Amino acid sequence: MPHAEIKYSSDMTLDTQAMMGLIESTIANHDSGAGAVKARAFKVDDFQHTHVIINITLLPKAHRDADFMTALLSDLSAGLKGIVDQPCAFSLELDFNGPYYDTANLQGTAQ
């Protein structure tokens, strides 16, 4: 269950839904078992210099080696840059969840 956060300065107009869809489909093309990407976008009013920063985290798995991550980064970067159609600083980072990461699908209120 990868996670993606898109943070961008409020002087930009971005199709963040398209960006989230591209992130999910690109990850699925590289790793069909990755599952749904939990994505969110944040438009930031208090900023210095027009920019977009995208952070994507994945669970560490044996097949997600350096070659896998390099290829994924290349495809994500090309696709996302194609959606951003205004001048800005662009940053994209892929990372792994740490050893103390916990995830679950909760089914309602706790008892």
HELIX and SHEET records of a PDB file:
HELIX    1   1 THR A   16  HIS A   30  1                                  15    
HELIX    2   2 ALA A   66  ILE A   83  1                                  18    
SHEET    1   A 4 LYS A  38  VAL A  44  0                                        
SHEET    2   A 4 HIS A   3  SER A   9  1                                        
SHEET    3   A 4 HIS A  51  LEU A  58 -1                                        
SHEET    4   A 4 ALA A  89  PHE A  96  1                                        
END                                                                             
